[in-house]
Amino acid sequence: MKIFVSYTTLDKEINKEFLLNLYCLLRPWSEVFIDLINNDSVCKQDRVLEELRTCNVLILIVSPNVWHSKWVNFELSKARSRGIPIIEISRMFLLNLMPRIIF
């Protein structure tokens, strides 16, 4: 299983530490792509498109500004066009679920 995580950093709680904790939480069970954590490519947008093309599920971190993100809306549109399941998870649920520091 390959998971693509969609999110926006327009909300201050969705930062590198939060995303790294989420990555560590999901990684034991699946291959995970989180752009801010895993994208070391020269052509970052091409890498995002490739990861979207090859994922089995998209996890959307729902936060107050998520629907204002052009990239999030683009990722959701691509996932829907490919029939990829979208799982919406609230940022508050994740903040309460994850230990503060895993790494």
Sequence and secondary structure as in RCSB ss.txt:
>XXXX:A:sequence
MKIFVSYTTLDKEINKEFLLNLYCLLRPWSEVFIDLINNDSVCKQDRVLEELRTCNVLILIVSPNVWHSKWVNFE
LSKARSRGIPIIEISRMFLLNLMPRIIF
>XXXX:A:secstr
 EEEEE  TTSTTSSHHHHHHHHHHHTTTSEEE HHHH   SSHHHHHHHHHHH SEEEEEE TTGGG HHHHHH
HHHHHHHT  EEEEEHHHHHHHS S   
